Amino acid sequence: MMFAVAIIAVFIAMVLVLVRLYGGPTLYDRVIAVNSFGTHTVLLIGLIGFLTERPEFLDIALLYALINFVGTIAILKFFRYRAIGDKSPLNEGAKQ
Amino acid sequence: MSGLDIAVEAISWLLILSGSFFVIVGAVGTLRFPDFWSRLHAVSITDSAGVILLFAGMSVQAGFSLITVKLIIIGVFLFITGPTATHAIANAALVSGLRPKEAKGFTGVEPEPLTPPTADPASSEQQ
């Protein structure tokens, strides 16, 4: 039952963060909103795993936490250097 | 329900409720703070207090088992990447010219002008 309460709380927090994501004036407001939304998703997956007595969900939560971090850094790198790909000879032709 | 069960139930109730409280506080702070730099503070509240309390509540519920180990692993990972991501975002914002709103009024000193962003280090090595 308490997990249901926590899931509702995380849902409310997600909606608030989405409002910030929509309204954020600068790009970096949106990046922290996306990052925070990812963390909320990690919490949500863990809580749902506990609510439905299926502990395997925690592996998914761990994976999501990893990818969320990488995604945030990729967004920042893209907007910083206008290119993500490294200039290796392998993708010479690719538009940077 | 033996005494231990009641204790476990009560502790996990307390931890999870306070954790979800901090998650909501962080989200409300992200929404209401006036400036990007103060919103950074609010976001990291959910990252630190919310995550740790919720995971503590869940691990109390799970007792000494593999689940608790997984929870600890996720907690340690989030504990490391949370501040790192926040630092990366703050650094990117500062370099791109975003200044705190009251930077001048607060310190009374004009913030130093922004130097143009340097070239991509990856590309400069190739030349």
Backbone of each chain as ProteinMPNN parsed JSONL, in Angstrom:
{"seq_chain_A": "MMFAVAIIAVFIAMVLVLVRLYGGPTLYDRVIAVNSFGTHTVLLIGLIGFLTERPEFLDIALLYALINFVGTIAILKFFRYRAIGDKSPLNEGAKQ", "coords_chain_A": {"N_chain_A": [[0.84, -1.204, 0.0], [1.922, 1.222, 0.821], [3.712, 1.547, -1.178], [2.086, 2.252, -3.256], [1.315, 4.792, -2.493], [3.796, 6.059, -2.665], [4.252, 5.761, -5.381], [2.262, 7.344, -6.494], [3.134, 9.805, -5.54], [5.57, 10.042, -6.923], [4.586, 10.157, -9.486], [3.209, 12.605, -9.431], [5.403, 14.293, -9.048], [6.681, 13.836, -11.446], [4.92, 15.009, -13.258], [5.13, 17.675, -12.51], [7.799, 18.155, -13.131], [7.661, 17.817, -15.842], [6.178, 20.035, -16.529], [8.037, 22.018, -15.986], [9.859, 21.235, -17.908], [8.489, 21.882, -20.23], [8.08, 24.584, -19.891], [10.573, 25.634, -19.396], [12.757, 28.339, -19.757], [15.465, 28.416, -20.738], [17.75, 26.262, -22.573], [19.133, 24.722, -20.795], [17.544, 24.524, -18.584], [15.731, 22.743, -19.533], [17.322, 20.529, -19.859], [17.997, 19.81, -17.238], [15.479, 19.193, -16.418], [14.883, 16.956, -17.972], [16.824, 15.22, -17.05], [16.043, 15.001, -14.39], [13.568, 13.863, -14.761], [14.325, 11.378, -15.721], [15.54, 10.284, -13.453], [13.321, 10.145, -11.844], [11.946, 8.205, -13.25], [13.531, 6.016, -12.808], [13.101, 5.651, -10.086], [10.397, 5.113, -10.19], [10.251, 2.706, -11.604], [11.567, 1.034, -9.814], [9.793, 1.175, -7.631], [7.412, 0.157, -8.708], [8.259, -2.372, -9.236], [8.525, -3.324, -6.647], [5.919, -3.054, -5.798], [4.503, -4.937, -7.303], [5.63, -7.238, -6.414], [7.841, -8.15, -7.887], [11.008, -8.517, -8.072], [12.787, -8.369, -10.189], [12.625, -6.076, -11.56], [14.427, -4.251, -10.664], [16.778, -4.547, -12.041], [16.148, -3.437, -14.447], [15.749, -0.846, -13.619], [18.32, -0.119, -12.835], [19.622, -0.238, -15.296], [18.306, 1.783, -16.598], [19.06, 3.985, -15.138], [21.761, 4.127, -15.817], [21.623, 4.66, -18.58], [20.241, 7.033, -18.597], [22.031, 8.856, -17.501], [24.07, 8.821, -19.426], [22.647, 9.794, -21.59], [22.065, 12.432, -20.809], [24.649, 13.549, -20.735], [25.275, 13.273, -23.437], [23.449, 15.002, -24.668], [24.383, 17.436, -23.688], [26.956, 17.493, -24.765], [26.371, 17.59, -27.451], [25.081, 20.076, -27.763], [27.129, 21.665, -27.051], [29.36, 21.326, -28.756], [28.224, 21.166, -31.19], [28.426, 18.714, -32.404], [28.397, 15.196, -32.069], [29.711, 12.904, -32.818], [32.995, 11.491, -32.797], [35.932, 12.617, -34.465], [36.824, 10.354, -36.051], [38.678, 8.322, -38.451], [36.956, 6.346, -39.271], [34.228, 7.2, -39.408], [34.375, 9.116, -41.454], [32.918, 10.142, -43.567], [30.523, 10.775, -42.446], [28.085, 13.237, -41.563], [29.088, 15.681, -39.4]], "CA_chain_A": [[0.0, 0.0, 0.0], [2.766, 2.429, 0.892], [4.344, 1.765, -2.473], [1.117, 2.982, -4.09], [1.424, 6.214, -2.128], [5.044, 6.591, -3.224], [4.135, 5.838, -6.849], [1.469, 8.549, -6.805], [3.998, 10.973, -5.304], [6.543, 10.152, -8.016], [3.833, 10.612, -10.67], [2.983, 14.051, -9.303], [6.684, 14.962, -9.281], [6.98, 13.761, -12.88], [4.118, 16.008, -13.976], [5.713, 18.999, -12.237], [9.05, 18.301, -13.878], [7.307, 17.995, -17.261], [5.785, 21.431, -16.708], [9.302, 22.757, -16.102], [10.466, 20.883, -19.204], [7.804, 22.638, -21.281], [8.181, 26.021, -19.691], [11.936, 26.076, -19.102], [13.193, 29.266, -20.811], [16.726, 28.102, -21.439], [17.947, 24.843, -22.914], [19.683, 23.944, -19.679], [16.424, 24.159, -17.715], [15.108, 21.528, -20.073], [18.213, 19.382, -19.65], [17.871, 19.3, -15.858], [14.153, 18.577, -16.287], [14.955, 15.602, -18.544], [17.629, 14.416, -16.139], [15.242, 14.697, -13.211], [12.518, 12.932, -15.171], [14.941, 10.047, -15.784], [15.699, 9.767, -12.091], [11.987, 9.747, -11.366], [11.582, 6.936, -13.885], [14.252, 4.948, -12.093], [12.373, 5.403, -8.83], [9.082, 4.531, -10.49], [10.432, 1.29, -11.964], [11.844, 0.288, -8.593], [8.593, 1.087, -6.793], [6.446, -0.763, -9.326], [8.783, -3.715, -9.017], [8.196, -3.755, -5.287], [4.46, -3.144, -5.632], [3.986, -6.167, -7.909], [6.413, -8.358, -5.911], [8.723, -8.707, -8.926], [12.251, -7.772, -7.838], [13.687, -8.246, -11.355], [12.52, -4.726, -12.122], [15.55, -3.406, -10.247], [17.801, -4.551, -13.093], [15.741, -2.433, -15.452], [15.976, 0.486, -13.045], [19.76, 0.167, -12.899], [19.979, 0.043, -16.685], [17.753, 3.087, -16.974], [19.89, 5.021, -14.509], [22.996, 4.252, -16.618], [21.357, 5.297, -19.879], [19.825, 8.41, -18.367], [23.23, 9.679, -17.314], [24.769, 8.95, -20.724], [21.83, 10.664, -22.444], [22.252, 13.83, -20.407], [25.965, 14.011, -21.187], [25.258, 13.374, -24.907], [22.763, 16.251, -25.038], [25.253, 18.579, -23.401], [28.071, 17.535, -25.707], [25.878, 18.019, -28.76], [24.838, 21.515, -27.823], [28.374, 22.382, -26.785], [30.283, 21.3, -29.893], [27.44, 20.98, -32.417], [28.669, 17.402, -33.026], [28.656, 14.181, -31.038], [30.648, 11.898, -33.291], [34.407, 11.908, -32.791], [36.417, 12.752, -35.855], [37.727, 9.231, -36.364], [38.629, 8.038, -39.897], [35.887, 5.39, -39.603], [33.006, 7.86, -39.931], [34.855, 10.34, -42.101], [31.879, 10.688, -44.454], [29.288, 11.155, -41.712], [27.983, 14.689, -41.34], [29.38, 15.822, -37.961]], "C_chain_A": [[0.875, 1.254, 0.0], [3.445, 2.647, -0.442], [3.391, 2.496, -3.407], [1.193, 4.468, -3.783], [2.666, 6.807, -2.775], [4.948, 6.721, -4.736], [3.324, 7.067, -7.237], [2.318, 9.796, -6.625], [4.975, 11.148, -6.459], [5.834, 10.608, -9.278], [3.624, 12.12, -10.615], [4.267, 14.797, -9.609], [7.026, 14.948, -10.762], [6.195, 14.83, -13.632], [4.725, 17.393, -13.765], [6.972, 19.199, -13.06], [8.745, 18.472, -15.355], [6.869, 19.433, -17.513], [7.043, 22.293, -16.832], [9.95, 22.465, -17.451], [9.821, 21.707, -20.309], [8.099, 24.123, -21.136], [9.593, 26.537, -19.588], [12.425, 27.078, -20.126], [14.446, 28.801, -21.524], [16.803, 26.599, -21.712], [18.322, 24.057, -21.669], [18.615, 23.68, -18.626], [15.814, 22.853, -18.197], [15.996, 20.321, -19.816], [18.082, 18.886, -18.217], [16.495, 18.68, -15.673], [14.189, 17.15, -16.829], [15.733, 14.686, -17.606], [16.811, 14.027, -14.914], [14.124, 13.72, -13.544], [13.075, 11.516, -15.238], [15.105, 9.458, -14.405], [14.349, 9.343, -11.532], [11.575, 8.421, -11.981], [12.277, 5.776, -13.192], [13.506, 4.609, -10.814], [11.069, 4.683, -9.109], [9.216, 3.044, -10.801], [10.698, 0.471, -10.713], [10.594, 0.097, -7.758], [7.584, 0.112, -7.381], [6.921, -2.197, -9.152], [8.439, -4.206, -7.633], [6.691, -3.921, -5.115], [3.958, -4.482, -6.139], [4.837, -7.367, -7.507], [7.282, -8.976, -6.993], [10.052, -7.97, -8.847], [13.124, -7.649, -9.072], [13.629, -6.842, -11.937], [13.742, -3.889, -11.775], [16.664, -3.437, -11.281], [17.45, -3.5, -14.151], [16.006, -1.035, -14.912], [17.456, 0.848, -13.121], [20.151, 0.53, -14.319], [19.504, 1.436, -17.074], [18.58, 4.211, -16.372], [21.154, 5.23, -15.331], [22.701, 5.061, -17.88], [20.952, 6.747, -19.682], [21.031, 9.328, -18.232], [23.924, 9.905, -18.657], [23.991, 9.899, -21.625], [22.036, 12.126, -22.104], [23.588, 14.349, -20.919], [25.965, 14.15, -22.704], [24.562, 14.662, -25.334], [23.696, 17.432, -24.834], [26.367, 18.659, -24.431], [27.571, 18.022, -27.062], [25.712, 19.525, -28.789], [26.099, 22.306, -27.555], [29.216, 22.453, -28.04], [29.55, 21.118, -31.204], [27.733, 19.644, -33.07], [28.914, 16.417, -31.902], [29.778, 13.275, -31.495], [32.078, 12.386, -33.168], [34.918, 11.838, -34.222], [37.332, 11.586, -36.193], [37.634, 8.94, -37.861], [37.463, 7.123, -40.248], [34.672, 6.134, -40.14], [33.404, 9.193, -40.568], [33.712, 10.999, -42.877], [30.716, 11.254, -43.669], [29.291, 12.65, -41.471], [28.168, 14.92, -39.837], [28.325, 16.631, -37.25]], "O_chain_A": [[0.608, 2.216, -0.72], [3.729, 3.785, -0.817], [3.829, 3.274, -4.255], [1.144, 5.303, -4.686], [2.625, 7.892, -3.354], [5.486, 7.662, -5.318], [3.659, 7.755, -8.201], [2.252, 10.727, -7.428], [5.191, 12.266, -6.927], [6.403, 11.364, -10.066], [3.829, 12.826, -11.602], [4.259, 15.798, -10.325], [7.587, 15.91, -11.285], [6.727, 15.481, -14.532], [4.827, 18.186, -14.701], [7.194, 20.273, -13.621], [9.465, 19.18, -16.059], [7.147, 19.994, -18.573], [7.11, 23.187, -17.676], [10.53, 23.36, -18.067], [10.504, 22.178, -21.218], [8.336, 24.826, -22.118], [9.817, 27.744, -19.68], [12.514, 26.718, -21.3], [14.502, 28.786, -22.754], [16.043, 25.797, -21.169], [17.913, 22.911, -21.486], [18.736, 22.731, -17.851], [15.435, 21.986, -17.41], [15.5, 19.219, -19.582], [18.057, 17.678, -17.985], [16.334, 17.755, -14.877], [13.608, 16.241, -16.237], [15.36, 13.533, -17.39], [16.866, 12.887, -14.452], [13.77, 12.862, -12.736], [12.395, 10.56, -14.863], [14.844, 8.273, -14.195], [14.235, 8.33, -10.843], [10.931, 7.601, -11.326], [11.702, 4.703, -13.009], [13.301, 3.438, -10.492], [10.676, 3.771, -8.381], [8.421, 2.225, -10.34], [10.157, -0.621, -10.541], [10.345, -0.99, -7.236], [6.97, -0.669, -6.654], [6.126, -3.115, -8.949], [8.096, -5.375, -7.454], [6.233, -4.802, -4.389], [3.1, -5.106, -5.515], [4.788, -8.405, -8.168], [7.45, -10.195, -7.026], [10.221, -6.924, -9.474], [14.108, -6.91, -9.046], [14.494, -6.462, -12.725], [14.07, -2.938, -12.484], [17.42, -2.473, -11.402], [18.31, -2.787, -14.668], [16.434, -0.147, -15.649], [17.807, 1.986, -13.433], [20.908, 1.475, -14.542], [20.195, 2.172, -17.778], [18.784, 5.253, -16.996], [21.584, 6.366, -15.53], [23.413, 6.009, -18.212], [21.28, 7.602, -20.505], [21.053, 10.432, -18.777], [24.315, 11.025, -18.987], [24.581, 10.711, -22.338], [22.166, 12.965, -22.996], [23.665, 15.447, -21.47], [26.602, 15.067, -23.223], [25.021, 15.343, -26.251], [23.795, 18.316, -25.685], [26.696, 19.741, -24.918], [28.261, 18.778, -27.746], [26.152, 20.182, -29.733], [26.133, 23.51, -27.81], [29.739, 23.517, -28.372], [30.188, 20.932, -32.24], [27.323, 19.44, -34.213], [29.555, 16.746, -30.904], [30.669, 12.912, -30.726], [32.355, 13.562, -33.405], [34.4, 11.101, -35.06], [38.483, 11.79, -36.578], [36.627, 9.27, -38.488], [37.016, 7.113, -41.395], [34.133, 5.773, -41.186], [32.844, 10.244, -40.258], [33.547, 12.219, -42.861], [29.995, 12.12, -44.165], [30.33, 13.258, -41.213], [27.402, 14.349, -39.062], [28.419, 16.843, -36.041]]}, "seq_chain_B": "MSGLDIAVEAISWLLILSGSFFVIVGAVGTLRFPDFWSRLHAVSITDSAGVILLFAGMSVQAGFSLITVKLIIIGVFLFITGPTATHAIANAALVSGLRPKEAKGFTGVEPEPLTPPTADPASSEQQ", "coords_chain_B": {"N_chain_B": [[0.928, -10.503, 13.319], [4.209, -10.291, 14.09], [6.328, -8.653, 16.538], [8.645, -7.834, 15.243], [7.839, -7.663, 12.563], [6.019, -5.586, 12.664], [7.726, -3.522, 13.368], [9.432, -3.454, 11.118], [7.574, -2.819, 9.185], [6.715, -0.299, 10.069], [9.067, 1.232, 9.991], [9.733, 1.107, 7.258], [7.501, 2.302, 6.193], [7.798, 4.904, 7.204], [10.251, 5.716, 6.046], [9.687, 5.564, 3.28], [7.574, 7.311, 2.986], [8.743, 9.777, 3.749], [10.696, 9.857, 1.802], [9.158, 10.066, -0.571], [8.034, 12.482, 0.003], [10.267, 14.179, -0.192], [10.84, 13.841, -2.883], [8.673, 15.105, -4.067], [9.006, 17.667, -3.032], [11.418, 18.39, -4.251], [10.587, 18.425, -6.935], [8.634, 20.43, -6.92], [10.258, 22.543, -6.19], [11.925, 22.645, -8.45], [10.132, 23.661, -10.207], [9.351, 26.114, -9.191], [11.477, 27.781, -8.584], [13.258, 30.837, -9.245], [15.394, 31.017, -11.04], [17.811, 29.559, -13.318], [20.068, 28.635, -11.981], [19.323, 28.391, -9.336], [17.449, 26.461, -9.64], [18.945, 24.246, -10.154], [19.792, 23.489, -7.661], [17.384, 22.64, -6.556], [16.735, 20.437, -8.128], [18.678, 18.623, -7.439], [17.892, 17.854, -5.0], [15.867, 15.941, -5.243], [17.447, 14.034, -6.442], [19.285, 13.324, -4.463], [18.23, 13.216, -1.628], [15.617, 12.164, -2.081], [16.033, 9.78, -3.563], [17.731, 8.279, -1.89], [16.254, 7.943, 0.477], [13.949, 6.631, -0.444], [15.043, 4.306, -1.51], [16.188, 3.276, 0.789], [13.912, 2.735, 2.286], [12.799, 0.745, 0.69], [14.768, -1.199, 0.828], [14.69, -1.888, 3.475], [12.269, -3.084, 3.508], [12.831, -5.252, 1.892], [14.683, -6.668, 3.28], [17.603, -8.689, 4.253], [18.828, -9.483, 1.383], [19.298, -10.488, -2.085], [18.007, -8.503, -3.4], [18.3, -6.232, -1.843], [21.003, -5.822, -2.243], [21.041, -5.149, -4.932], [19.597, -2.801, -4.8], [21.351, -1.235, -3.328], [23.453, -1.076, -5.119], [22.304, 0.388, -7.22], [21.744, 2.686, -5.799], [24.339, 3.587, -5.083], [25.337, 4.07, -7.613], [23.619, 6.095, -8.571], [24.248, 7.942, -6.658], [26.774, 8.672, -7.392], [26.567, 9.519, -10.083], [24.665, 11.504, -10.037], [25.49, 14.122, -8.858], [27.593, 14.429, -10.702], [26.343, 14.691, -13.206], [24.851, 16.987, -12.686], [26.912, 18.805, -12.301], [28.05, 18.781, -14.833], [26.008, 19.87, -16.35], [25.771, 22.405, -15.19], [28.285, 23.445, -15.747], [28.223, 23.462, -18.55], [26.177, 25.295, -18.905], [27.285, 27.594, -17.77], [29.506, 28.052, -19.393], [28.239, 28.588, -21.742], [27.302, 31.054, -21.302], [25.298, 31.626, -19.525], [24.291, 33.426, -16.802], [23.997, 33.817, -13.224], [20.959, 35.335, -11.964], [21.013, 37.54, -10.184], [23.682, 38.141, -10.39], [25.298, 40.444, -10.703], [24.117, 42.332, -8.953], [24.226, 40.874, -6.622], [26.934, 40.303, -6.051], [27.948, 42.693, -6.633], [29.894, 43.071, -8.421], [30.834, 43.381, -11.813], [30.188, 40.536, -13.807], [32.801, 38.555, -15.281], [33.529, 39.046, -18.781], [32.348, 36.702, -21.314], [34.459, 34.227, -22.617], [34.998, 33.284, -26.042], [33.611, 30.051, -27.005], [35.84, 27.272, -26.852], [37.493, 25.35, -29.472], [36.402, 22.05, -30.512], [37.966, 19.676, -28.546], [38.429, 17.085, -29.468], [38.468, 17.34, -32.186], [40.554, 19.051, -32.652], [42.83, 17.594, -32.078], [43.045, 15.87, -34.187], [43.904, 17.413, -36.346]], "CA_chain_B": [[2.124, -9.758, 12.964], [5.077, -10.264, 15.273], [6.863, -7.327, 16.839], [9.635, -7.435, 14.233], [7.136, -7.246, 11.339], [5.466, -4.236, 12.867], [8.832, -2.552, 13.309], [9.873, -3.32, 9.718], [6.521, -2.09, 8.458], [6.696, 1.114, 10.471], [10.279, 1.912, 9.492], [9.697, 1.305, 5.804], [6.475, 3.336, 5.939], [8.376, 6.227, 7.503], [11.28, 6.061, 5.049], [9.116, 5.759, 1.942], [6.773, 8.544, 2.977], [9.639, 10.935, 3.73], [11.329, 9.878, 0.482], [8.255, 10.635, -1.584], [7.896, 13.911, 0.321], [11.401, 14.923, -0.751], [10.728, 13.838, -4.348], [7.719, 16.157, -4.459], [9.604, 18.968, -2.71], [12.369, 18.703, -5.308], [9.891, 18.765, -8.177], [8.022, 21.753, -6.76], [11.35, 23.513, -6.245], [12.356, 22.796, -9.847], [9.137, 24.443, -10.928], [9.065, 27.455, -8.676], [12.644, 28.648, -8.346], [13.237, 31.874, -10.284], [16.553, 31.144, -11.924], [18.324, 28.228, -13.636], [21.08, 28.198, -11.025], [18.693, 27.915, -8.1], [16.734, 25.201, -9.943], [19.909, 23.135, -10.045], [19.771, 23.03, -6.271], [16.139, 21.927, -6.271], [16.728, 19.139, -8.8], [19.541, 17.639, -6.782], [17.234, 17.345, -3.786], [15.245, 14.646, -5.552], [18.494, 13.061, -6.747], [19.989, 12.803, -3.282], [17.384, 12.805, -0.5], [14.498, 11.32, -2.505], [16.479, 8.444, -3.966], [18.307, 7.516, -0.78], [15.213, 7.553, 1.434], [13.065, 5.628, -1.036], [15.742, 3.027, -1.61], [16.34, 2.73, 2.141], [12.625, 2.155, 2.653], [12.596, -0.506, -0.047], [15.687, -2.257, 1.268], [14.192, -2.386, 4.764], [11.173, -3.997, 3.18], [13.336, -6.459, 1.255], [15.506, -7.417, 4.231], [18.951, -9.013, 3.773], [18.707, -10.399, 0.25], [19.934, -9.973, -3.304], [17.301, -7.279, -3.796], [18.941, -5.107, -1.166], [22.297, -5.568, -2.889], [20.767, -4.403, -6.165], [19.202, -1.436, -4.43], [22.558, -0.499, -2.929], [24.228, -0.78, -6.339], [21.671, 1.513, -7.926], [21.915, 3.887, -4.973], [25.712, 4.082, -5.205], [25.518, 4.635, -8.956], [22.949, 7.4, -8.643], [24.969, 8.84, -5.765], [27.955, 9.178, -8.097], [26.29, 10.225, -11.346], [23.797, 12.658, -9.816], [26.277, 15.356, -8.849], [28.395, 14.59, -11.925], [25.484, 15.243, -14.267], [24.516, 18.376, -12.342], [28.094, 19.632, -12.569], [28.242, 18.918, -16.287], [24.997, 20.809, -16.861], [26.105, 23.754, -14.717], [29.46, 23.899, -16.497], [27.81, 23.782, -19.925], [25.397, 26.539, -18.885], [28.175, 28.733, -17.476], [30.343, 28.322, -20.571], [27.424, 29.14, -22.837], [26.991, 32.459, -21.047], [24.17, 31.813, -18.599], [24.831, 33.972, -15.545], [22.942, 33.941, -12.202], [20.194, 36.554, -12.237], [21.499, 38.678, -9.394], [25.143, 38.033, -10.277], [25.928, 41.751, -10.466], [23.579, 42.922, -7.729], [24.601, 40.098, -5.436], [28.344, 40.491, -5.673], [28.328, 44.089, -6.869], [31.015, 43.157, -9.377], [30.376, 42.958, -13.134], [30.797, 39.22, -14.091], [33.822, 38.715, -16.337], [32.908, 38.73, -20.082], [32.488, 35.289, -21.658], [35.417, 33.995, -23.713], [34.309, 32.439, -27.042], [33.835, 28.628, -26.691], [37.031, 26.762, -27.547], [37.149, 24.342, -30.486], [36.211, 20.711, -29.973], [39.332, 19.127, -28.386], [38.607, 15.863, -30.266], [38.802, 17.637, -33.593], [41.848, 19.736, -32.791], [43.941, 16.626, -32.043], [43.208, 15.204, -35.484], [44.648, 18.186, -37.358]], "C_chain_B": [[3.006, -9.687, 14.215], [5.666, -8.872, 15.426], [7.799, -6.878, 15.741], [8.921, -6.943, 12.982], [6.595, -5.846, 11.497], [6.566, -3.202, 12.751], [9.262, -2.338, 11.861], [8.856, -2.495, 8.948], [6.583, -0.607, 8.79], [7.889, 1.846, 9.884], [10.154, 2.141, 8.002], [8.611, 2.311, 5.44], [7.089, 4.717, 6.091], [9.346, 6.643, 6.401], [10.637, 6.377, 3.711], [8.283, 7.027, 1.914], [7.681, 9.763, 2.935], [10.344, 11.007, 2.377], [10.419, 10.485, -0.557], [7.988, 12.108, -1.283], [9.025, 14.694, -0.324], [11.338, 14.933, -2.276], [9.794, 14.959, -4.783], [8.305, 17.534, -4.173], [10.579, 19.365, -3.806], [11.67, 19.128, -6.587], [9.242, 20.138, -8.072], [9.104, 22.825, -6.826], [11.819, 23.725, -7.671], [11.397, 23.699, -10.587], [9.143, 25.891, -10.476], [10.308, 28.335, -8.561], [12.814, 29.603, -9.522], [14.284, 31.69, -11.361], [17.084, 29.759, -12.188], [19.225, 27.735, -12.512], [20.427, 27.74, -9.727], [17.907, 26.63, -8.381], [17.678, 24.009, -9.875], [19.869, 22.553, -8.639], [18.54, 22.172, -6.032], [16.168, 20.539, -6.9], [17.555, 18.143, -8.015], [18.947, 17.181, -5.458], [16.578, 16.012, -4.092], [16.325, 13.593, -5.802], [19.094, 12.475, -5.484], [18.993, 12.302, -2.245], [16.299, 11.838, -0.958], [14.943, 9.902, -2.794], [16.916, 7.648, -2.749], [17.211, 7.056, 0.174], [14.315, 6.472, 0.854], [13.77, 4.282, -1.105], [15.967, 2.412, -0.236], [15.026, 2.075, 2.57], [12.406, 0.83, 1.962], [13.518, -1.594, 0.474], [15.298, -2.749, 2.654], [13.091, -3.409, 4.5], [11.717, -5.321, 2.649], [14.201, -7.269, 2.207], [16.845, -7.767, 3.615], [18.831, -9.998, 2.625], [19.368, -9.755, -0.95], [19.297, -8.653, -3.711], [17.96, -6.077, -3.138], [20.285, -4.796, -1.807], [22.074, -4.755, -4.164], [20.403, -2.967, -5.847], [20.426, -0.615, -4.066], [23.37, -0.135, -4.16], [23.621, 0.405, -7.071], [21.873, 2.785, -7.129], [23.302, 4.459, -5.111], [25.895, 4.716, -6.575], [24.87, 6.0, -9.051], [23.67, 8.41, -7.777], [26.172, 9.442, -6.476], [27.54, 10.011, -9.299], [25.399, 11.439, -11.124], [24.571, 13.951, -9.818], [27.114, 15.538, -10.118], [27.562, 15.2, -13.025], [25.153, 16.696, -13.958], [25.693, 19.289, -12.617], [28.265, 19.846, -14.058], [27.251, 19.935, -16.84], [25.361, 22.23, -16.448], [27.292, 24.302, -15.494], [29.067, 24.292, -17.909], [27.044, 25.095, -19.935], [26.318, 27.737, -18.668], [28.983, 29.089, -18.717], [29.511, 28.98, -21.652], [26.928, 30.531, -22.488], [25.844, 32.685, -20.114], [24.746, 32.297, -17.269], [23.7, 33.996, -14.531], [22.276, 35.307, -12.299], [20.778, 37.732, -11.479], [23.024, 38.683, -9.347], [25.721, 39.4, -9.952], [25.43, 42.302, -9.149], [24.088, 42.195, -6.51], [26.046, 40.382, -5.06], [28.783, 41.928, -5.946], [29.441, 44.224, -7.866], [30.486, 42.672, -10.718], [30.978, 41.59, -13.429], [31.72, 39.328, -15.292], [33.174, 38.338, -17.671], [33.237, 37.315, -20.501], [33.53, 35.157, -22.764], [34.718, 33.103, -24.736], [34.596, 30.973, -26.78], [34.999, 28.086, -27.507], [36.583, 25.693, -28.537], [37.014, 22.991, -29.795], [37.586, 20.065, -29.805], [39.532, 17.896, -29.266], [39.067, 16.247, -31.659], [40.189, 18.255, -33.671], [42.976, 18.717, -32.77], [44.175, 16.078, -33.437], [44.066, 16.061, -36.407], [46.168, 17.973, -37.207]], "O_chain_B": [[2.628, -9.12, 15.239], [5.518, -8.021, 14.549], [7.783, -5.717, 15.334], [9.321, -5.939, 12.392], [6.694, -5.02, 10.59], [6.391, -2.152, 12.133], [9.438, -1.203, 11.419], [9.205, -1.604, 8.173], [6.512, 0.241, 7.9], [7.751, 2.944, 9.344], [10.432, 3.238, 7.517], [8.769, 3.085, 4.495], [6.929, 5.585, 5.233], [9.282, 7.759, 5.886], [11.004, 7.362, 3.069], [8.288, 7.747, 0.915], [7.426, 10.693, 2.17], [10.567, 12.1, 1.858], [10.849, 11.328, -1.345], [7.744, 12.895, -2.197], [8.795, 15.741, -0.929], [11.733, 15.915, -2.904], [10.076, 15.677, -5.743], [8.131, 18.463, -4.962], [10.589, 20.513, -4.251], [12.097, 20.073, -7.25], [9.289, 20.923, -9.018], [8.911, 23.878, -7.433], [12.086, 24.858, -8.071], [11.798, 24.426, -11.497], [8.96, 26.798, -11.288], [10.172, 29.554, -8.449], [12.549, 29.233, -10.665], [14.097, 32.153, -12.486], [16.853, 28.852, -11.389], [19.166, 26.566, -12.128], [20.911, 26.809, -9.083], [17.716, 25.808, -7.485], [17.256, 22.893, -9.574], [19.905, 21.34, -8.434], [18.616, 21.119, -5.398], [15.693, 19.573, -6.302], [17.203, 16.967, -7.922], [19.438, 16.227, -4.855], [16.7, 15.061, -3.32], [16.169, 12.427, -5.439], [19.382, 11.279, -5.423], [18.911, 11.099, -1.999], [16.071, 10.811, -0.318], [14.324, 8.94, -2.34], [16.531, 6.49, -2.583], [17.228, 5.913, 0.633], [13.954, 5.518, 1.542], [13.18, 3.245, -0.801], [15.944, 1.191, -0.087], [15.029, 0.989, 3.149], [11.888, -0.11, 2.564], [13.131, -2.76, 0.561], [15.547, -3.908, 2.984], [12.995, -4.442, 5.163], [11.15, -6.381, 2.911], [14.432, -8.453, 1.962], [17.207, -7.22, 2.574], [18.741, -11.206, 2.846], [19.917, -8.657, -0.874], [19.954, -7.789, -4.293], [18.16, -5.04, -3.769], [20.668, -3.63, -1.906], [22.804, -3.806, -4.448], [20.835, -2.035, -6.525], [20.535, 0.553, -4.44], [23.913, 0.966, -4.252], [24.333, 1.317, -7.491], [22.142, 3.843, -7.697], [23.46, 5.673, -5.242], [26.526, 5.765, -6.701], [25.475, 6.952, -9.543], [23.712, 9.596, -8.104], [26.554, 10.581, -6.205], [28.088, 11.09, -9.523], [25.385, 12.334, -11.969], [24.348, 14.802, -10.679], [27.326, 16.666, -10.564], [28.008, 16.122, -13.708], [25.168, 17.544, -14.85], [25.521, 20.407, -13.104], [28.585, 20.948, -14.504], [27.598, 20.759, -17.687], [25.273, 23.155, -17.255], [27.313, 25.478, -15.86], [29.51, 25.321, -18.42], [27.216, 25.916, -20.835], [26.151, 28.775, -19.308], [29.132, 30.262, -19.06], [30.006, 29.828, -22.395], [26.209, 31.142, -23.278], [25.436, 33.829, -19.914], [25.6, 31.631, -16.683], [22.545, 34.176, -14.918], [22.907, 36.301, -12.658], [21.011, 38.796, -12.053], [23.609, 39.171, -8.38], [26.537, 39.528, -9.039], [26.233, 42.702, -8.306], [24.355, 42.811, -5.478], [26.353, 40.667, -3.903], [29.87, 42.333, -5.536], [29.901, 45.33, -8.148], [29.772, 41.672, -10.776], [32.197, 41.455, -13.32], [31.458, 40.099, -16.216], [32.359, 37.417, -17.715], [34.269, 36.771, -20.109], [33.486, 35.899, -23.745], [33.922, 32.246, -24.353], [35.709, 30.642, -26.37], [35.138, 28.391, -28.692], [35.461, 25.192, -28.467], [37.447, 22.807, -28.658], [38.312, 19.908, -30.787], [40.633, 17.658, -29.762], [39.927, 15.593, -32.248], [40.923, 18.02, -34.63], [44.007, 18.956, -33.398], [45.313, 15.843, -33.845], [44.869, 15.527, -37.172], [46.95, 18.542, -37.969]]}, "name": "protein", "num_of_chains": 2, "seq": "MMFAVAIIAVFIAMVLVLVRLYGGPTLYDRVIAVNSFGTHTVLLIGLIGFLTERPEFLDIALLYALINFVGTIAILKFFRYRAIGDKSPLNEGAKQMSGLDIAVEAISWLLILSGSFFVIVGAVGTLRFPDFWSRLHAVSITDSAGVILLFAGMSVQAGFSLITVKLIIIGVFLFITGPTATHAIANAALVSGLRPKEAKGFTGVEPEPLTPPTADPASSEQQ"}
